[in-house]
Amino acid sequence: MQKASGFVVCILVIVMDVTAGILGIQAEVAQNKVNHFKMWIFECKDPSYNAFKLGLAAAILLGLAHAIANLVGGCVYVRSAQEYKGLTSNKQLAAGSLVFAWIAVVVGFSLLISGAMYNTRSRKSCGLAHNHLLSIGGIACFVHGLFAVAYYVSATAGNREETRPPPQGHPAGATGHV
């Protein structure tokens, strides 16, 4: 039962992150369809409400995927480099994946929200070009999916290692020969 629920969680996180990535890229496409005037690095664009909705939906899905992976995956924390070296390989992989998942979610969420805010209905933006915020945020969603699933799998494997009883070995001094 636990393996089946783990598979469902992994699939759910992957589907949410891939959907968020696709929505981010589609928001960029919708943003590029509006009227704009560009001169060197300056441009004036009309807002795209469709890009706003898609970018906001992508940011929400990214946040939900991150929350699910972290809540269901459990807590892995490391206080020092010495403690990190003493962890099992699964716990080390979980800690590293968690750091990279957080970096991906911060970058992706920031870019998606920034790109969506440039497309609010009440804003006609003129100034420096804000190129590719939504599509780069969408790509960060794909990266987040990889690290979030790696975190979940390695954290649950590390937790299973801790709860498993130690293997029954030979008594001290026994050679194994009869």
N, C-alpha and C positions, 0 to 999 in steps of 0.2 A: 504494500500500500504506500509506503514511504517513497519507494522508487517511482511509482506512478505519479504521485503528487509533485515530486521533484521535476519530472519530465514536463508536467503541465506548467509549472512555474517557469521553467526555462523557455518553453514555447511561448507562453504569455509575454514574458519580457522581450523576447526576440520580435514577436509580432508587433508589440507596442512600439519598440524602437525603430523597426523598419517602417512602420506606418508613419511615425513621426518624421523620419528622414525623407520619405516620399512626400509628405505634406509640406515640409520645408522647401524642397526643391520645386514643388508645384507652386508654392507661394512666390518663389523667385520668378518663375515663368509668368505668373499673373501680374507681378509687379512690372515686369519688362514690357507687358502689353499696353500699359497706359501711356498717354502722351507725355513726352519729355523733350526738353531742349538741352543740349550739352555743348559746352565750349571749354575745351581743354579739360581741366579737372573739376570745373564747376558745372552744375546742372540744375534744372528746375523740373520737378516731376509733380504730376497730379497724383493724389493718393489712390491706392487700389484697395477697396474694401474687401475684395476677395482675397488679396494677399494678406491683409490684416487678419481675416478669419482663419486662413490656413496656417499662418505663422503662429497665431495664438493657440490653435488646436495642436500643432506640433509641439509647442513648449509644454502644454498641459500633459500630453502623452509622454513626453520625455521625463517630466517630473514624476508622473505616476509609475512609470517603469522603474525609475531609480528607487522610489519609495518601496515598491514591492520587493525588488531584489534585496534591498537592505533589511527590511523588516523580516522577511521570510528567511533570509540567509543567516541571520543571527549577528552577533557582535564579535568582531575580531579587533582587538586593540593591542598595541605594542607601545611600551613606555620608553624603551631604550634599544640601542643597537645590540647590546649584549643579550637582551631578552629576545630580540628578533633572531639572533643566531641560534638560540636554544629551542626555537619552535620547530615543529615538524615541517616537512616540505609543503604539505597541503596548507598549513596555516601561513607559511611564508608567501605562498602563491596567493592566498586569500588577501593578505595584507597589501601586497603589491597591486593586485587587481582592484582592490578597494580604492587605493590612492588614484590610480588611473581612471577609474569610473567616476570618481568625484571631479577630477580635472575635466573629463569629457562632459559631464553634466553641467558644470559651471560655464564652460566655454559655449556649449551648445545652447543652453537656456538663455545665456546673455545675448548671443547673436540672434536667436529666434525672437526674443522679446524686443530687442533693438530694431530688428527688421520689421516686426509687426507695428511698432510704435511709429515708424516712419510712414506708415500707411494708414494712420487713423484718418477718419473722414474730415476732421476739422483742420487738417494740416496739409498745406501745399509747401513742400520742402524745396528750398533753393539754397544752394551752398555747395560744399564739397560732395563729390559723388560717394554714395553709400553702396558701393557695388558688392554684390554677392553675400551679404550678411545672411540672408535666409538660406541660400544653398550651402554655405559653409556650415551653418547651424544644422542643416539636415544631414550633412556628412558626419558631423560630430555625434549625431544620434546613432548612426550606424556603428561608430567606434564605441560609443557607450554600451551598445548592445553586446558587443564582444566582451568587454571588460566586466559588465554586470553579470553575464552568464558565467564567465570564468570565476568571478567572486563567489557567486552562489554555489557553484559546484564544488569549488575548493573549500569553502567555509563549511558546507555540510559534510564533506568528506573528513575534514579536520575535526569536526564535532563528533562524528562517528568514531574516529580513532580514539578520542578521549574517553568515550563511554564504553568502548570494547574492553573486556577483561584481558589482562596480560596473558600471553600464550603459556601453556603448561610446558615447562622445559624439563630437562633431566635433573634429578636431585644433585646437589653438590657432590663432586667426586665420582659420579657415575661415568663410566666410559661408553656405555651403550653396547658392549660386547657381552655375550653370555657364555 
